[in-house]
Amino acid sequence: MWQQRMKAWLDAVRARFAWRGERTTSGDIEAYESRDETIAVGSQGGFDLRRSALPLTIGAIAVLSAVALVLHPPVQGVGRGEVGVRINHVTGAVSEWNEGSVFVLPGLQRMRVFSLRDQSWRAAQMSRADGPAPLQSVEGLSLGADLTVRYAIDPLKVGVLAKSLPDDVGAEIVEPAAQGVIYKVFARYTVREIFSTKRSEIQAAVENELKPRLAADGVVLRHVQIGKIDLPADYRRGMESLLAEELAGEKMKYTLDLKEKQVKETELTAKSEKVRREIGAEAAAREQVIAAKGQEEAMKHVLPFKQRQIEQRQLEAEALKVTRIKAAEGSAQARRIEANGEAEARQKLADAEVYRLDKVGKSNAEQMGREGALITRHPLLIQKTMADKLSDKVQVIIAAPGTDGSFIGAGLLGNAKRTAVATSGDDPEQHAASGDAKEAP
């Protein structure tokens, strides 16, 4: 349709330019000049369409070109991981362009950009058992499955299928093909197989059936991932009770196997202990026999050695006896010598004491004789001596004076001194001798 419009527009432009290019005759010039004069003289407010056709056409072309450039820019970009396909509407040729900028002639060429990265389609309507489009098992039960289809556009076929590929490949190609395959494959298996044992088999079956369908439309299937399985509530409760019973049975089975292995282990342990004890007893018996033989052989050498030891000990005892006797004799002799020395020392000490006492007595007698003679000649020395001795102890002495004019302390000293002095008389040496005789033992 738009090709016909473009052709009609080009024919009109060509016809317009062709009329302006025809040969002009003299009649045409006169008519044109007369028309110009008429216009100049007559009404000047008219509009000459023929004279304004060219500017209007150029302006229209400029506006249309600007609009075309805005709506359909001549240069389009291709990003990384993408491929651009330029389609020529006139010739039908198709060319592929990688990352970069591509010149696209508006109206004659069209550019389509396809992403070569992996994309994912997730079956949201199939994810729940109570959802809008749940899956059906072979028993007729509804269940949900979290399915994800990973795909990418085939770069080898994008040029061939660029004209027929839709803009949304996931919604218009992948989703219908995946739904048709997934519903059919899941309907072959039971809920128990889908939930537990046949998951990998179901995944492989879906990939094997879906891959050729998508490949025919230029889409490469990367992977089909089966995630969480949403079971019906009643079936889930029944399966949980069944699984609990199976787990209990498996546990009992493993328990019995464990007990049986423990019994076998105990039996083997007892046998090994019995064999170990037997081997130990045999080894101990052999050791005892070998030890007895060794002792017998050793006794042949030990008995003469023991005999020599006995003789040696007898000789050592006799030597010890003689040593002790000699030591006792030496000790007794030493004690006698010590006693004699001690007696002689005591005798000498006694003689020295007697001599000391004799000398001391004589010295005391002589001293007393001299003191008596001195006191006889100077009686006031007694008073002075007494006063000297009492000076540091007595500060004041109050006493009645003697009637005979003697020293005031005569009454304190008593009459014994006087009696002694009177008895002694003028013989101090005799008095000292008598004192020495009393002190001597």
C-alpha positions in Angstrom: 0.0 0.0 0.0 2.7 2.5 1.0 4.7 1.5 -2.1 1.7 2.6 -4.3 1.5 5.9 -2.5 5.2 6.6 -2.8 5.0 5.8 -6.6 2.0 8.2 -7.0 3.8 10.9 -5.2 7.0 10.5 -7.3 4.9 10.6 -10.5 3.2 13.9 -9.4 6.6 15.4 -8.7 8.0 14.2 -12.0 5.0 15.6 -13.9 5.3 19.0 -12.2 8.9 19.3 -13.1 8.3 18.1 -16.6 5.6 20.9 -17.2 8.2 23.5 -16.2 10.7 22.1 -18.6 8.6 22.3 -21.8 9.6 24.8 -24.6 8.0 28.2 -24.2 6.4 29.9 -27.2 6.0 33.6 -28.0 2.2 33.2 -27.4 2.9 31.8 -24.0 5.2 34.7 -23.2 2.7 37.3 -24.3 -0.1 35.6 -22.4 2.1 35.4 -19.3 3.1 39.0 -19.6 -0.5 40.1 -20.2 -1.5 38.1 -17.1 1.2 39.7 -15.1 0.1 43.2 -16.3 -3.5 42.3 -15.5 -2.5 41.2 -12.1 -0.4 44.3 -11.5 -3.1 46.7 -12.6 -6.1 44.7 -11.4 -6.5 43.1 -8.0 -3.2 42.3 -6.3 -4.6 40.1 -3.6 -4.9 36.8 -5.7 -2.7 33.7 -5.2 -0.8 32.1 -8.1 -0.6 28.4 -7.4 1.7 27.7 -10.3 4.3 30.1 -9.0 4.1 28.8 -5.4 4.0 25.1 -6.4 7.7 24.7 -6.3 8.3 26.3 -2.9 5.4 24.5 -1.4 6.6 21.2 -2.9 10.1 21.8 -1.5 8.7 22.7 1.9 6.5 19.7 2.0 9.4 17.5 1.0 11.5 19.1 3.8 8.7 18.5 6.4 8.1 15.0 5.3 11.9 14.3 5.4 12.1 15.8 8.9 9.2 13.7 10.1 10.6 10.6 8.5 14.0 11.3 10.1 12.4 11.7 13.5 10.1 8.7 13.2 12.6 6.6 11.3 16.2 7.7 12.1 18.6 6.8 9.3 21.3 5.6 11.8 20.4 3.0 14.3 22.7 1.4 16.9 23.3 -2.3 17.7 24.5 -3.0 21.3 26.8 -5.6 22.7 25.3 -9.1 22.7 22.8 -8.1 20.0 22.5 -8.6 16.3 20.8 -6.2 13.8 19.0 -7.4 10.7 18.5 -4.8 7.9 15.6 -5.6 5.6 15.3 -4.0 2.2 11.6 -3.6 1.2 12.4 -3.0 -2.5 14.7 -6.0 -3.2 13.9 -8.1 -0.1 17.6 -8.5 0.8 18.5 -9.2 4.4 21.9 -8.3 5.9 23.2 -8.9 9.5 25.1 -6.3 11.5 27.0 -6.8 14.8 27.7 -4.2 17.5 28.0 -0.6 16.1 25.9 1.9 14.1 24.0 0.9 10.9 22.6 3.3 8.2 18.9 2.6 7.5 17.2 4.4 4.6 13.8 5.4 5.9 10.9 4.0 3.8 13.1 1.6 1.8 14.9 -0.3 4.6 13.9 -1.5 8.1 16.1 -2.5 11.0 15.3 -5.1 13.6 17.5 -5.8 16.6 17.5 -9.1 18.3 19.2 -9.9 21.6 21.5 -13.0 21.5 21.7 -13.2 25.3 20.1 -16.0 27.3 16.5 -15.2 28.3 14.2 -16.9 30.8 10.5 -17.7 30.7 8.9 -18.7 33.9 5.6 -20.6 34.0 3.8 -18.4 36.6 0.3 -19.9 35.9 1.7 -23.5 36.6 3.5 -22.7 39.9 0.6 -23.4 42.3 -1.8 -26.4 42.5 -4.7 -24.0 43.1 -3.5 -21.5 40.4 -5.3 -20.6 37.1 -3.6 -23.3 35.0 -2.2 -26.1 37.2 -0.5 -29.2 35.9 -2.3 -32.6 35.9 -0.8 -35.9 36.9 -1.7 -39.4 35.6 -4.1 -39.8 38.5 -5.9 -36.6 37.6 -4.6 -34.6 40.5 -3.8 -30.9 40.2 -0.3 -29.8 41.2 2.0 -26.8 40.7 5.6 -26.7 39.5 8.0 -23.8 39.4 9.3 -24.2 35.8 11.9 -22.0 34.2 12.8 -22.3 30.5 16.1 -20.7 29.5 16.5 -20.0 25.8 18.2 -17.8 23.3 17.7 -16.8 19.7 19.8 -18.9 17.3 22.4 -16.5 15.7 22.6 -18.8 12.6 18.9 -18.5 11.8 18.2 -14.9 12.8 18.9 -13.6 9.3 16.6 -16.2 7.6 13.7 -15.8 10.2 14.1 -12.1 10.8 11.0 -11.3 8.8 8.8 -13.9 10.6 10.1 -13.6 14.1 7.7 -11.8 16.5 8.8 -8.9 18.7 8.1 -10.9 21.9 9.7 -14.3 21.3 9.1 -15.5 24.8 5.3 -14.8 24.8 4.5 -15.8 21.2 6.9 -18.7 20.6 8.4 -20.1 23.8 5.3 -20.0 26.0 2.9 -21.9 23.7 5.5 -24.5 22.8 6.6 -25.0 26.4 3.0 -25.2 27.7 2.1 -27.8 25.1 5.1 -30.0 26.0 5.0 -29.5 29.8 1.3 -30.4 30.2 1.8 -33.5 28.0 4.9 -34.7 29.8 3.6 -34.2 33.3 0.5 -36.1 32.5 2.6 -39.3 32.1 3.7 -39.5 35.7 2.2 -39.8 39.1 2.4 -37.2 41.8 4.8 -39.2 43.8 7.1 -39.7 40.8 7.0 -36.0 40.0 7.7 -35.0 43.6 10.5 -37.4 44.3 11.9 -40.0 42.0 11.3 -38.9 38.3 12.2 -35.3 38.5 15.4 -35.5 36.4 13.6 -37.9 33.9 10.8 -35.4 33.5 13.2 -32.5 33.0 15.1 -34.5 30.3 11.8 -35.4 28.6 10.6 -31.8 28.5 14.0 -30.7 27.1 14.0 -33.4 24.4 10.5 -32.6 23.1 10.8 -28.8 23.5 14.2 -28.4 21.9 13.2 -29.4 18.3 10.0 -27.3 18.4 11.9 -24.2 19.4 14.7 -24.9 17.0 12.2 -24.8 14.1 11.3 -21.3 15.1 15.0 -20.2 15.4 15.2 -20.5 19.2 17.9 -22.5 21.0 16.8 -24.2 24.2 19.5 -23.9 26.9 18.0 -25.6 29.9 14.7 -26.4 31.6 14.7 -26.1 35.4 12.1 -27.7 37.6 12.0 -26.1 41.0 9.5 -26.4 43.8 6.5 -28.8 43.4 3.3 -27.5 44.9 1.1 -30.5 45.9 -2.6 -30.5 46.8 -3.3 -30.0 50.5 -4.9 -33.4 51.0 -2.3 -35.3 49.1 0.4 -33.4 51.0 -1.0 -34.5 54.3 -1.4 -38.1 53.1 2.2 -38.1 51.7 3.6 -36.7 54.9 1.9 -39.5 57.0 3.1 -42.0 54.4 6.6 -40.6 54.5 6.6 -40.7 58.2 5.6 -44.4 58.2 8.2 -45.2 55.5 10.8 -43.3 57.5 9.9 -45.3 60.6 10.1 -48.5 58.6 13.5 -47.5 57.2 14.6 -46.5 60.7 13.5 -49.9 62.0 15.3 -51.6 59.1 18.5 -49.8 59.8 18.1 -50.4 63.5 17.8 -54.2 62.9 20.8 -54.1 60.6 22.7 -52.2 63.2 21.8 -54.7 65.9 22.7 -57.6 63.7 26.0 -56.0 63.0 26.5 -55.4 66.7 25.9 -59.1 67.4 28.3 -60.1 64.7 30.8 -57.6 66.0 30.4 -59.0 69.6 30.9 -62.5 68.3 33.9 -61.6 66.3 35.3 -59.7 69.3 34.8 -62.7 71.6 36.5 -65.0 69.0 39.3 -62.6 68.6 39.7 -62.3 72.4 39.7 -66.1 72.7 42.3 -66.5 70.1 44.3 -63.7 71.6 44.2 -65.3 75.1 45.1 -68.7 73.6 48.0 -67.2 71.8 49.0 -65.3 74.9 48.8 -68.4 77.1 50.9 -70.4 74.6 53.4 -67.5 74.4 53.5 -67.3 78.3 54.0 -71.1 78.5 56.9 -70.9 76.0 58.3 -68.0 77.9 58.2 -69.9 81.2 59.9 -72.9 79.6 62.5 -70.7 78.0 62.9 -68.9 81.4 63.2 -72.2 83.3 65.8 -73.5 80.8 67.6 -70.2 81.1 67.5 -70.4 84.9 68.8 -73.9 84.8 71.7 -72.8 82.7 72.2 -69.8 84.8 72.3 -71.8 88.1 75.3 -73.7 86.8 77.1 -70.5 86.8 75.3 -68.9 89.8 76.0 -71.6 92.4 79.8 -71.3 92.2 79.3 -67.6 92.3 77.0 -67.8 95.3 79.6 -70.1 97.1 82.3 -67.5 96.4 80.0 -64.8 97.7 79.4 -66.8 101.0 83.1 -67.2 101.5 83.7 -63.6 100.7 81.0 -62.5 103.2 82.6 -64.8 105.9 85.9 -63.2 105.3 84.3 -59.8 105.4 82.6 -60.6 108.7 85.9 -61.8 110.3 87.6 -58.6 109.1 84.8 -56.5 110.4 85.0 -58.3 113.8 88.7 -57.7 114.0 88.2 -54.1 113.0 85.5 -53.6 115.7 87.7 -55.2 118.4 90.6 -53.0 117.4 88.3 -50.0 117.4 86.9 -50.9 120.9 90.4 -51.3 122.3 91.5 -48.0 120.8 88.3 -46.3 122.2 88.8 -47.7 125.7 92.4 -46.6 125.7 91.4 -43.2 124.5 88.8 -43.0 127.3 91.4 -43.9 129.9 93.8 -41.3 128.6 91.0 -38.7 128.6 90.0 -39.7 132.2 93.6 -39.4 133.4 94.0 -36.1 131.7 90.7 -34.8 133.1 91.7 -35.9 136.7 95.1 -34.2 136.4 93.3 -31.1 135.0 90.9 -31.1 137.9 93.8 -31.5 140.4 95.6 -28.6 138.9 92.4 -26.5 139.0 91.9 -27.4 142.7 95.5 -26.5 143.5 95.1 -23.3 141.6 91.9 -22.5 143.5 93.6 -23.2 146.9 96.5 -21.0 146.0 94.1 -18.3 144.8 92.1 -18.5 148.0 95.3 -18.3 150.1 96.5 -15.3 148.2 93.1 -13.6 148.4 92.8 -14.2 152.1 96.2 -12.9 152.8 95.5 -9.9 150.6 92.2 -9.3 152.3 93.8 -9.6 155.8 96.5 -7.1 154.8 93.9 -4.8 153.4 91.8 -5.0 156.4 94.8 -4.4 158.7 95.7 -1.3 156.7 92.1 -0.1 156.7 91.8 -0.7 160.5 95.0 1.2 161.2 93.8 4.0 159.0 90.4 4.1 160.6 92.1 4.1 164.0 94.2 7.0 163.1 91.4 8.8 161.3 87.9 7.8 162.7 86.1 10.4 160.5 86.8 8.3 157.4 83.9 6.1 158.4 81.6 9.0 158.5 82.9 10.2 155.1 82.6 6.8 153.5 79.1 6.4 154.8 78.2 9.8 153.6 79.6 9.1 150.1 77.6 5.9 149.8 74.4 7.5 150.9 74.9 10.7 148.9 73.3 9.3 145.7 70.4 7.7 147.6 69.6 10.1 150.5 69.5 13.8 150.1 68.5 14.8 153.7 69.3 12.9 156.9 67.7 14.0 160.2 69.2 12.2 163.2 69.8 13.1 166.8 73.4 13.9 167.6 75.3 11.4 169.7 75.7 12.2 173.4 79.3 11.4 173.2 79.9 13.8 170.3 80.3 10.9 167.8 79.1 10.8 164.2 75.4 11.3 163.7 75.1 7.9 161.9 76.6 6.0 164.7 73.2 5.1 165.9 72.3 3.8 162.4 75.4 1.7 162.1 74.8 0.0 165.4 77.2 -1.0 168.2 78.4 -4.0 166.3 81.1 -2.0 164.6 82.3 -0.6 167.8 82.4 -3.9 169.4 84.4 -5.3 166.5 86.8 -2.4 166.7 87.2 -2.7 170.4 87.7 -6.4 170.2 90.3 -6.1 167.5 92.2 -3.5 169.4 95.4 -2.4 167.8 96.2 -5.7 166.2 94.8 -5.7 162.7 97.0 -8.5 161.5 95.5 -10.8 164.2 92.0 -9.8 163.1 92.8 -10.5 159.4 94.3 -13.9 160.3 91.1 -14.8 162.2 89.0 -13.8 159.2 91.1 -15.9 156.8 90.8 -18.8 159.2 87.0 -18.5 159.0 86.9 -18.2 155.2 89.2 -21.2 154.8 87.4 -24.5 154.3 
